[in-house]
């Protein structure tokens, strides 16, 4: 899973959790057993936004995929 997560570091992605729940997050850091995430658009947040930091363990994840594109109206 780390190899897959490395491809998505420093960008928005959809994390598919076991149970098929999907969450859209900014992947800020890839560590040994987890990825550190922030809300989508977190690249623009200040360092004081640490309270939005959320680790997701590889054992919770099924996969990581491209963030679903927004439909054009």
Secondary structure as GFF3:
##gff-version 3
##sequence-region A 1 73
A	DSSP	alpha_helix	2	6	.	.	.	ID=ss1
A	DSSP	beta_strand	11	17	.	.	.	ID=ss2
A	DSSP	beta_strand	22	30	.	.	.	ID=ss3
A	DSSP	beta_strand	34	39	.	.	.	ID=ss4
A	DSSP	three_ten_helix	42	44	.	.	.	ID=ss5
A	DSSP	three_ten_helix	47	52	.	.	.	ID=ss6
A	DSSP	beta_strand	54	57	.	.	.	ID=ss7
A	DSSP	three_ten_helix	58	60	.	.	.	ID=ss8
A	DSSP	beta_strand	61	66	.	.	.	ID=ss9
###
